[in-house]
Amino acid sequence: MALIIFDCDGTLVDSQHVIAHCMAGAFKAEGLPAPDLVAVRRVVGLSLVRAVAMLAPDLPEATCERIAERYKELFRFKRAEGGTIEPLYPNVRETLEALEAAGHLLAVATGKSRRGLDLVLAHHDLARYFVSLQTADTHPSKPHPAMLRQALAETGAVAGDALMVGDTSFDMTMAQNAGIAGIGVAYGYHAPAELIAAGARRVLDDIGELVGLLAEERKDSTV
């Protein structure tokens, strides 16, 4: 694979608790009950307004937009307090290092804002691994393929030589829509069966398995 594109929340970092906390506060600011954690996990990866609309389908669009803005304010406040740094999942750094050393180009396609993604990558010193960063600021929400198409354009890769790695059915459907292969991770926010149903060709229990999988595929292709 010339280009490997990673989701962020639920794939590189575990952000579910801070997302649920800020979503609860944003809903309460509108006098609405907080969505439960299971429901919030289901929408991680979507752009904010679309995520809110899925959590509360009967709300007017203007209310969804206000909740999304309040969510951003709460997230910034918690980050300023030092309480929102999402931890890396096991073996993420080692996997990125190994893939880069093997000659793969690496990118991110995430429902996060560019500011939020930059802060996470800077905190964990991961920015140096990625040659393309695609965020919700400038693209339609997943599963629209715009983020992946832009990553291909920026790197010069073709869809047949690219791979999307993510934890949700949104990631796998986005990959399908862009003509890119999808690999799921089982430790994130959607069940493995959902990832397979959405088009994942494999689901990994540990992101570190990706290195061996790609090495084996490369070996097979040269036999």
Buried (B, 14 or more C-beta within 10 A) or exposed (E): BBBBBBBBBBBBBBBBEBBBBBBBBBBEBBEBEBBEBEBBBBBBBBBBBBBBBBBBEEBEEEBBBBBBBBBBEBBBEBBEEEEBBBEBBEBBBEBBEBBBEEEBBBBBBBBBBBBBBBBBBEBBEBBEBBBBBBBBEEBEBBBBBBBBBBBBEBBEBEBEBBBBBBBBBBBBBBBBBBBBBBBBBBBBBBBBEBBBEBBBEBBBEBBBBBBEBBEEEEEEEEE
